[in-house]
Amino acid sequence: MAKQLDKILIVDLEATCWEDKVPTGMESDIIEIGACLLDIQSGEISDSRGILVKPERSELSKFCTSLTTITRQMLDEQAIPFKEACNILKKEYHSQSRAWASFGAYDQKQFQRQCGALGIGNPMGPSHINVKTLFALKKKLAHEQGMAGALALLDIPLEGTHHRGVDDARNIAKILRWILN
């Protein structure tokens, strides 16, 4: 249960991906954790950060680089181990005692899968908010929208690079801010 209710931690993950099926012997690995905080009272979005993560069970594909703009060189020079990235979420964002949000259930499931596979404790607390579903319910839509579609419906410009965790986290925070107001 969330104990710190002043801010919501917004998370967006980017992971290794392929245009076709997953190559034999590989598993999708988180390569970026985008995070920011949404202040419940003021609506301020703060502490935006993109944490690049070394893939441990897969290789970065050309398709993935074209989608995310994350390159092998970026990962070689800037990425940290997944366990270290989880510790940053716990220590700097208080991820286990805050409600956290993502756009859809993918991020929640990817944390569960990767933490389980690597024997690492999940850095995220149990209070997850699915902004994608909440937005569709709030707007009384017949079906859920993608993040870019939700922003367009709200007439909020998509800022930054789509499919970069740090930028998508801020954009998701704007959608959640609208829902909460």
C-alpha positions as CSV (number, residue, x, y, z in Angstrom):
1,M,0.0,0.0,0.0
2,A,1.3,3.5,-0.9
3,K,2.5,5.4,2.1
4,Q,3.7,8.6,0.4
5,L,0.7,10.2,-1.3
6,D,2.1,13.6,-2.1
7,K,3.5,12.6,-5.4
8,I,2.9,9.8,-8.0
9,L,5.9,8.2,-9.6
10,I,5.4,8.0,-13.4
11,V,7.4,5.3,-15.2
12,D,7.9,4.4,-18.8
13,L,10.1,1.5,-19.9
14,E,11.8,0.9,-23.2
15,A,13.0,-2.6,-23.8
16,T,14.8,-4.6,-26.5
17,C,12.5,-5.4,-29.3
18,W,12.5,-6.9,-32.8
19,E,10.5,-6.3,-35.9
20,D,9.6,-10.0,-36.1
21,K,9.7,-12.7,-33.6
22,V,12.1,-12.7,-30.6
23,P,15.4,-14.4,-31.7
24,T,16.1,-17.8,-30.2
25,G,17.7,-17.5,-26.8
26,M,16.8,-13.9,-26.2
27,E,14.4,-12.3,-23.8
28,S,13.1,-8.7,-23.9
29,D,15.3,-6.6,-21.5
30,I,14.7,-3.1,-20.2
31,I,17.1,-0.7,-21.8
32,E,15.7,2.6,-20.4
33,I,13.6,3.5,-17.3
34,G,12.0,6.9,-17.7
35,A,10.8,8.4,-14.5
36,C,9.4,11.6,-13.1
37,L,7.2,12.7,-10.2
38,L,3.8,14.3,-10.4
39,D,2.9,16.5,-7.5
40,I,-0.7,15.8,-6.5
41,Q,-1.4,19.3,-5.1
42,S,0.4,21.6,-7.6
43,G,0.5,19.4,-10.7
44,E,4.2,20.1,-11.1
45,I,6.2,17.5,-13.0
46,S,9.7,17.1,-11.5
47,D,12.7,14.9,-11.1
48,S,12.6,13.7,-14.8
49,R,15.2,11.2,-15.5
50,G,16.1,8.5,-18.1
51,I,18.1,5.6,-16.7
52,L,19.8,3.6,-19.4
53,V,20.1,-0.1,-18.5
54,K,22.5,-2.7,-19.9
55,P,20.5,-5.6,-21.5
56,E,21.6,-8.8,-19.9
57,R,19.6,-11.4,-21.9
58,S,19.4,-9.9,-25.3
59,E,21.0,-7.7,-28.0
60,L,19.8,-4.4,-29.2
61,S,18.3,-4.7,-32.7
62,K,18.4,-2.2,-35.5
63,F,14.6,-2.1,-35.3
64,C,14.8,-1.2,-31.6
65,T,17.3,1.6,-32.3
66,S,15.1,3.0,-35.0
67,L,12.1,3.0,-32.7
68,T,13.8,4.3,-29.5
69,T,16.8,6.2,-30.8
70,I,18.8,4.2,-28.2
71,T,22.1,3.0,-29.7
72,R,24.6,0.3,-28.8
73,Q,27.1,3.1,-28.2
74,M,24.8,4.9,-25.7
75,L,24.3,1.7,-23.8
76,D,28.0,0.9,-23.8
77,E,28.9,4.3,-22.5
78,Q,26.0,5.2,-20.2
79,A,24.0,2.2,-19.2
80,I,24.1,0.6,-15.7
81,P,23.1,-2.9,-14.6
82,F,19.4,-3.5,-14.1
83,K,19.8,-4.1,-10.3
84,E,21.6,-0.7,-9.9
85,A,18.7,1.0,-11.8
86,C,16.2,-0.7,-9.5
87,N,18.1,0.6,-6.5
88,I,18.0,4.2,-7.9
89,L,14.2,3.9,-8.2
90,K,13.9,2.7,-4.6
91,K,16.4,5.2,-3.0
92,E,15.8,8.4,-5.1
93,Y,12.1,8.0,-6.0
94,H,10.9,6.0,-3.0
95,S,9.3,3.6,-5.5
96,Q,8.1,1.0,-3.0
97,S,6.2,3.5,-0.8
98,R,4.6,5.6,-3.6
99,A,1.8,5.0,-5.9
100,W,3.2,4.7,-9.4
101,A,1.7,5.0,-12.8
102,S,2.4,3.8,-16.4
103,F,0.5,3.9,-19.6
104,G,-1.0,0.4,-19.8
105,A,0.1,-2.8,-18.0
106,Y,3.2,-3.5,-20.0
107,D,5.6,-1.7,-17.7
108,Q,4.2,-3.4,-14.6
109,K,4.4,-6.8,-16.2
110,Q,7.9,-6.2,-17.6
111,F,9.2,-5.3,-14.1
112,Q,7.7,-8.5,-12.8
113,R,9.1,-10.7,-15.6
114,Q,12.6,-9.3,-15.5
115,C,12.9,-9.1,-11.7
116,G,11.7,-12.7,-11.5
117,A,14.1,-13.9,-14.2
118,L,17.1,-12.2,-12.7
119,G,16.2,-12.9,-9.1
120,I,16.0,-9.2,-8.2
121,G,13.3,-7.8,-5.9
122,N,10.7,-5.7,-7.7
123,P,11.6,-2.0,-7.1
124,M,7.9,-1.0,-7.6
125,G,5.3,-0.9,-4.9
126,P,1.9,-2.6,-5.2
127,S,-0.1,0.6,-5.9
128,H,0.0,0.8,-9.7
129,I,-2.2,3.2,-11.7
130,N,-2.9,2.2,-15.3
131,V,-3.2,5.6,-17.0
132,K,-4.2,4.1,-20.3
133,T,-7.4,2.5,-18.9
134,L,-8.1,5.4,-16.5
135,F,-8.0,7.9,-19.4
136,A,-10.4,5.8,-21.5
137,L,-12.8,5.6,-18.6
138,K,-12.6,9.3,-17.8
139,K,-13.1,10.3,-21.5
140,K,-15.9,7.6,-21.8
141,L,-14.1,6.1,-24.8
142,A,-15.2,2.9,-26.5
143,H,-11.6,1.6,-26.5
144,E,-8.2,2.6,-25.1
145,Q,-5.9,5.0,-26.9
146,G,-2.1,5.0,-27.3
147,M,-0.2,7.7,-25.5
148,A,0.1,9.9,-28.6
149,G,-3.6,9.5,-29.3
150,A,-4.5,10.4,-25.8
151,L,-2.4,13.5,-25.9
152,A,-4.0,14.5,-29.3
153,L,-7.5,14.1,-27.8
154,L,-6.4,16.5,-25.0
155,D,-4.8,18.9,-27.5
156,I,-1.5,18.5,-25.6
157,P,1.6,18.4,-27.8
158,L,3.8,15.3,-27.5
159,E,7.1,16.7,-26.3
160,G,10.4,15.0,-26.8
161,T,11.1,11.8,-28.6
162,H,8.3,9.2,-28.6
163,H,9.5,5.8,-27.4
164,R,12.2,7.4,-25.2
165,G,11.3,6.6,-21.6
166,V,12.2,9.9,-20.1
167,D,10.1,11.9,-22.6
168,D,7.2,9.5,-22.5
169,A,7.1,9.5,-18.7
170,R,6.7,13.3,-18.8
171,N,4.0,13.0,-21.4
172,I,2.1,10.4,-19.4
173,A,2.4,12.7,-16.4
174,K,0.5,15.4,-18.3
175,I,-2.3,12.9,-19.1
176,L,-2.5,11.8,-15.5
177,R,-2.5,15.5,-14.4
178,W,-5.5,16.1,-16.7
179,I,-7.3,13.0,-15.3
180,L,-6.8,14.1,-11.7
181,N,-8.0,17.6,-12.4
